[in-house]
Amino acid sequence: MKQALEQALQSAVDTLLQDGPDTVADAKKIVVKLSRPKMKEHGDYAANVAMALAGMLKKNPRQVAELLLQTVQWPAAVESCDIAGPGFINIRLQGACEAEALKHILAQGEDFGCIAVSDASEKVCLEFVSANPTGPMHVGHGRGAVVGDALGRLLSTRGMKVHREYYINDAGSQIGVLANSVWLRMQELQGESITFPEAAYPGEYIIEIARELLKKRNYSELLALSDDERSLWVGEQSVAANMVMIGADLAAMNIQFDHYFSEKALHESGKVQSLIQHLKDEGTVYLGTLPPPKGKEVKDYKPVEQFLFRTTDFGDDVDRPLAKQDGTATYFAADIAYHVDKFERGFDRLIDIWGADHGGYVTRVQASMKALVQREAQPDVLLVQMVNLTRDGKPVRMSKRAGTFVTLREVVDEVGADAVRFNFMTRRVESQFDFDLEEAKEKSHENPVYYVQYAHARVAAILRKAKEEGIVLQAVEDVDVSPLVSDEEQALVAQLLAYPEMLDTAATRLEAYRVATYVMKLAANFHSFYHKNRVVTDDIVLTQARLLLARAVKQVIFNALTVLGVSAPDKM
């Protein structure tokens, strides 16, 4: 209906511009977009196109609106329209005409709001989580994981081919720290007296890894190895053990990846050094020094010559080091080689989800991609703010297993994956999130995931009751929807029809939280309708119409929760 109304008004606009001044240069920029008025008395839809046209036609907006209404050929469903304020066009529809769309919703089922994937679909590489493989995931990692998974599901509804990737940082100095931490615990388990340094990784999981490694290889054999050989083996085994643990944490959240990409393998492939050499050959890398860090005084600062990439030529604020004097690659060099590799694998678009502490890294990576593959503003980067974990309003900070933080798995085991996933999606990613463990377990309207899931379960209960009373659901196409004229019913219909457009907006803006906001409002509208209206009544025509409406609500709640990766139970 909305599309039909927009097309009718667009035709009137085009006609008006044809008859207008010859100097209308921006005529093609006038695109009619209808909106839902916040107040019912303002009609079912409203358009402000008259204000945009006024300057072009050198008339005041109300005059333009009057001309449009004299020209437009509305569909038969339009009951009336009027002009409000400076030139808003308000449109009112006949009775329950929009409710006919409920049949379309149920006919499409799980595909309602979705665009099918085709050969021409955009190929998106979505990188998220990418937590260092040095220990269990914390709740901050969990928020990034949930946001990434939900965004991948959202983009898939828009017909995109989404490839989910985890970048394993298994080549940095942190792996040496991990190997040393595990080796010290291995020595301790053999009765050796050790001094555990402050920089080492604490937590029981290090002891668990040490115990398992002692089962894999004889201790005396490990002692006989050189320090480098032993560190390499212990480090590789420890990374593998931690990745198994991280994989299990992700599985508990129903999160899967298409590919785990190893930084270590990237170096071993020679691609990092090849990239540096390529840039040297092109003259975009030079041997130079960097100024001291901005915003803080560094005592005894001594500039060191490094191979610097001229990223300032491509929008960065300072040139970036790719290699040290000895030619050893920096982490940044590996990172941009990795992003180049993504484009070489045929992806049209890159989307990365990082922690908020990586904000200063965005410009330099995008500048590098502009230089290396001629892509503007790639990758798209979402910066996810931290999670403040509380219990009854008091901070929860430490886990015996992790040593320094509460693990994601502990939170999931306590409150459930659905509560974690849904709550993490109720805020914009750039907003810090306070997550209270006790509130997440409440079975009340204060707990958003319970409130939404209960709406789905409530419809299922209504359908069971109707069946128990001997009511046979009419075929969808045969239901008479004309009784659905109350304010609550029409509000529900309008909310249901907004679902595809909401998905489109959320995907375009990379704002998957909009799905959670939408389904919370839909659940609230349904609960309000239910408390004011009986669904199963003595009037069989009204009953069939309301059952159709309830089924459509159930379907759309299911679809939205599926995008969020949250279950939709029929009983609670």
N, C-alpha and C positions, 0 to 999 in steps of 0.2 A: 504494500500500500504506500509506504513512504517513497519508494522508488517511483511509483506511478505518479504521485503528487509532485515530486521533484521534476520529473520529466515534463509534466504538463506546465509547470511554472517556468521551467527552462525554455520551453518553446515560446511562451509568451514574452520572456526576456529577449530571446533572439529576434522575435518579430519586432519588438519595440526598438531594438538597436538598428535593425535594418531601415526603419523609417526615421531614425534619428540623424544627428549631424554626421557628415562624412568624415569628420576628424576624430571619431571615436577609435583611438588607437588600442585601448586596453579592453576592447569588447570581449575578447576570448577569455579574459581573466575572470569574467563574471560567471561563477558556477553556483547554481542554486543548492543550498544545503538547508534542510529543514531541521528544526530542533523541537524537543518536547517542552512545552511551557511548564514552569514549576507549579503554576496555579491552574486548576481545572477550568476555571471560568475564562481563561485565555484560550481555550480550545484544545484540540488534540495535537496540532502541529503549528509552528510559527516560522515565519521567514523574515529576514531583515534585508533582503536583496534590494529593496527600494532605496535604502540609504546608500548602497554602493553605486547604484545607477544615477542617483540624483545629480552628482557633479558632471557626469558625462552628458546627460540630457539637458543640463542647465535648468532643472526644475526642482521644486522642493520635494522631499521624500513622499509626502502624502499624495501629491499630484501623481508621482510616478506609481505609487501603490494603486491609486484609482485607475490609472491607465492599464496596469497589469491585470487588475480584476475585470476590466472591460474586455481584455484580450484572451485571457486564459480559458482553456477548455478542460474543466475539471472532470475526473472520473465520476461515475454515477454515485459513488459512495459518499461524496462530499454533500453535507447537508446545508452548510452555510459558511460564509467567511466574512470577516470585517477588518477594518484598519484601526489600529490602536497606537496611541502615543505619536511619535514623530513619523511613523510610517511602517510599523510592524504589520504584517499580514497574518491574521489568526484564522486557522482552518478548523472547522468542526465536521466530524464524520457522523454518518447515520448509525444510530443504535449500536449493535454488536458486530458491525461489518468486519472489524479487525480480528474478531475472534475466529473467523474462518481460517486464519493462519495457524491456529492450534492444530488443525488437521495436517498441515504441512510439517509442523514440528514432529508430530508423532509418526508421520510417514517416513521422515528422514531418520528419526531415532538418534543413534549415536553420531551420525554424520551431520546433524543439524548444526549449522554455523561453520562447517568445515569446507575447505577447498581441496579437491583431490590432487595428489601428486602426479605430475606429468613429466615427460622427457625434457620439457623446457623449464622445469622447476629450478629455482635458485638453490645452489649447493652451499650450505653453511657449515663451517667448522666452528663448533661451540666448545671452547676450552673452559673447564671450570674445576673447582676444588684444587687440584695440583698442589696438595699439601706436601711438605717435605716428608720423605719416607723415614723419619727418625723417631716416630712414636705414634700413639693413637690420635685420632681426630678429636679436636675440641669443638665446643658449640659454635665458635666463630666459623670454623671450617664447615660445620653442618649447615649454617645459614647459606653460605656460598653454594653448597651442594644442592640444597633445596631450591634456591633461586635458579641455578643453572638447569636443573632437571625440569622444573616447571616452565622455564623459558623455552627449552627444547621442545617440550610437549606443545606449548603455545604456538611456536613457529611452525610446527608440523601441521597444526590445524589450518594454517594459511597456505598449505601446499608446498612448503619448502622441504628440501631434502637435508635433514639435520644429522650431522656426524658429531657425536659426543666424544670428546678427547680429554684425557688426563695426562699432564706433563709431569713426569717423574724427575724431580731434581736430585738425581743420584750421582752427580759428578762434582759437587762442591766440597768445601772444607768441612761442612757439617757431617759428611759421611765419615771423615776421619775421626771426628769427635764421637760419632756413634760407635765406630769400630773400637776405639779406645775404651769407651764406657762399657761395652760388652766384654771386651778382653779382661778388663779389671775385675768384673763380676765373675768371669770364668776362673780367674786366679783365686778369687775369694772362695768360690765353691770348692776349690781344690785344697783349701786350708791355708792359702798364702795370706800374709798380712798386707793389706793394700791401703793406699791413701787415695780416697775418691775426690778428685778435684772439683771445685765449684762449677767449672765450665762443663763438666760431664752431664749426661742426661740421667736424671734420677727416675725413680718409679720402679714398681715391681715388674713391669714388662721387660725391662732390661735384664733382670735376673732370670725371667722365664726364657728369654732368647738364649742367654748364656747356658742355661741348663740343657736346652735342646741342642745347641751346637756341640756341647761336650759328648752328646750321644752320637753325633755324626762323625767326629774325628777325635782320635786319641790325643790327650793333652800333651804327652811327651813329644808327639809328632809335631804339634803346633809350636812347642818351645824350641824345637830344632830349626824352625823356619827363620828366615831373616825377618826383621821388623816389618819391612815393606810387603813381603809375601804374606805374612800373617795378617797384617792390617787389611790387605786387599781381600783375602778370603773371608775374614770375619765381617768386613764391611759389606761385601756382596750378600753373604748369608743373612746378615741383620736387616739389610734393605728388603730382601725377599720376604723375611718373616713379618716385617712391618707392613709390607704391601698386602700380604694375606690378611692381616688384622684390619687394615684400612678397607680392603675389599669386603670383609665381613660387616664392618660398620656401615658401609654404603648399601650393602644388600639388605640390612635391617631396616633401611629407609626406602627400600624398593628403588634404588638408583643404580643404573648400569651404564657402562661406557662401551663405546664401539672400539676404542683403541687406547692403550696405555703407551705413551711415547717416552722413551728413555733419553735423558740428556746425555748420559754416558755413551749410549749407542750413537748419538749424534756426533760426539767428538770422535769416536772410533771410526766413523764413516769418512772422516776427513772433511766434512762439509763446513765446519767452522773455520778451519785454517784456509780452505779454498775460498771462502767468502772474504776473509781478511786479505788474502793475496789478490783477489779480484779487485778489491777496492784500492789496494796499493797501486795496482797496474793502471787503474783509472785516474789516479791522482786525488782521490777523495779521502785518503788516509795519509797523515803526515806525522812526523816525530815532533812532539811538542810537549808543553807542560800546561797543567791546569791551574787556575787561581785557587786560593784557599776556599773552603766551603763558605757559602753565604750565610749570614745570620749568626755565626758563632766564631769566636776567636780560637785559633788553634796554636798552642804554644810550640815554639821551635819548628814551625812549618817549613819544610824544605821541598820545593817543587821537584818532581821526578819526571824525567822524560818518558813518555808513553806514545804508542801509536794511537792517534786520535782521528775519529771519524768526523768529517765536516758536516755534522747534523745541523749546524746553524744555517747552512745554505738551504735547508728544507723546513725551517720553522722552529727549530729547537733554540733554547736560550744559551746553550754552551756546547762546545764540541765534546764528544763522548769517547772515552778510552775503549779500544777494542782489544789491545794487546799490550803487555808490559814490554820492557826493553829486551827481555830474553825471548820474546815472541809468544809467551804463554797467553792464551786467550782469556779475556775477562768473561764474567757471567753474562754481561750485556751482549758480547759477541755471539755467545751460544744462543741467547734468546732471540736475537734478530735472525740468526741462521735458521732457527726453528720456525719462525713466522714466514720466512721466505719459502721454506720447505712446504708449508701448508699451501701456499699459492701454487707451487710446482706440482702439488698433488691434485690440482684442478678445482679448488674451492673458489667460489665467486665472492664469498664474504667471510670475514673472520670476526668472531665475537669472543671476547675474553671476559671472564669474571674473576676479579682480583679483590683482595682485601683492601680496605680504605687506606692502609699504610703504604700502598703502592701508587698513590695518586701522583707523585712526582715523576713516575716512570712512564706515564702515558704519552706525553709529548715526544719524548726521545724515541720511543718505539714507533710511533706514527710517522715521525720525521724520517726514520730509517726506511720504513716501508715506502714512503713517497720517493726516496732516493733509489731504492733497490728495485721496486716493482711498479713504480709510478701509480700507486693507489693512494688516494686522499682519505684521511681520517680512518685508516685501517691499521689495526683492528678497532672495531667498536669495543669500548671497555666500560663495563659496569663495575663500580667500586662499592663493595658491600661493607657497611659499617658493622661494628662489633656487637655482640650480644652480651647484655648484663644479666647474669643468671642469679635469681633470687629464690628464696623460700619464705613465704609469708612476709615479703618485703625486705628481708635481710639478705645481704650478699652471700653467695655460695662460691667459694673460690678454689678449693683444693680437693684433689682426688689422691687416694693412696696409690692407686694403680698407675696414674700418670706422674704423680709426684709434685706437679706444680699447678694443675688445672683439672677441672671436671671434664671427663671425656664425654664425647657425643653419645657413645654407646650407653653410658650410665644414664643419661637423660632419656634416651629412647626406651631403655628397659623400664624406666620408672613411669613415664607418662604415656608412652606409646608413640609409634611413628606418625599416626594421623595428627595427633595434637602438636607434635613438633613441626611437621610440615606445614599444616594450615596456619599455625600461629606465626611462623617465620614469614609467611606470605601476606600478612595483614598490614605491613608497613612498606613504604618505599625503601629501596635498598640503601639509599644515602642517609636514612634515619637510623640512629641507634635504637636498639630494641631491648626492652626490659622483659625478660621471660621468667615468670614466676611458676615454679614447679607445682605448687599447690593449686593455683588457679587453673593450670592446664589440665588438672585431673577432675575439676568440678563438673558435675552434671547439672548445669544450669545455663540460663541465657547469658550469663557472664562469660562463659567459655565459648568463644566463637565457633570452634569446630563442632562442639556438641550441639549448638543451636542450629547449625546448618544441617548436620547429619540427622538431627531429630525431625527436621522438616521433611526430609526424604523418607524417613521411617514412618512418619505420621501419614503420609499419602499411602504408603504400603498398607498401613493399618486400616485406612478408610476403604481401600479396595478389597481387603479381606472381609471387612464388615459387610460391604455391599454384596459380596459373593455369598456370605453366610445368610443374608436376607433374601437370597434367591434372585438378585438382580443380575441379569446378563448384560454385559457391556455391548452396546450397539457397535456395528462397524463404524470406524472413525468417519468415513465419508458420509454416513447417514445421520450423524448427530446434528440436531437442530441447535445452533449456538445462539439463536436470537434472545434467549432469556438472560444472557450474560451482560447485563446492562448496569449493574450496581457500580458504585465508585471503586469498591475493593476488587471486583472482578475485572474492570477495565484497567485498573492499575497493574494488576497481575499480567494481563495480556500485553500491555505496553512494555512491561519489564521483560517479558519473555521475548518479544520481538526485538528488543535492544541487544540481545545476546551476540548475534553475528557481528554487529557493528562494534560492540565492546571488544570482541576478540581482535578485530582488525586494528582498532586504535591501540590496544595493548601490545600487539605484535609490532606495529610500526614504531612505537616509542620504546620498545623493549621493556615494558612495564607489566610484568606478569602479575604483580600485586593487584592489578585492576580486576583480575578474575576473582580473587578472594573478596574484594570489596563488593563486586557485583553480586556474587552468590549469597553474601550476607544480607544484602538488601532484598534479594528475591525471597530468601527464607523469612525475613521479617515481614514482607508483604503477605506471604502465604499464611504465616501464623496469625497475622491481623485478620485476614479474610476468614480463616477457620474459626476464630473466636466470635466472629459476628454473624456467621452464616453456617447453616447445616448443609452438608454436601448431599447426604442421603436423605431425601425428603419424601413427602407423600405425592409430590408432583413428579411423575416419571420423566417428563420432558426436561424439567429443570435439573433433576437428578443426573440424567445422562449428560447434560451440558456441563454441570459442575464436575462430574467425574472426568470428563474430557479435559477440562481445565486443570484438575489436580494431576492427571497423568502427564500433561505437558510440563507442569511444574517439576514433577518427579524426574522426567527425562532431562530437563535442562540442568537441574541440580546435579544429577549424575554426570552429565557431560562436563560441567564446570569443575566438579571435584576430580574427575579423571584428568583434566588438564593440570590440576594442582597435585596430582599423584596421591589423592586421599580417597579412602574407601567410602562407599555410599550404602550403608547397611539398611536392610528392610525391617529389622527389629533392633530395639535398644532397651 
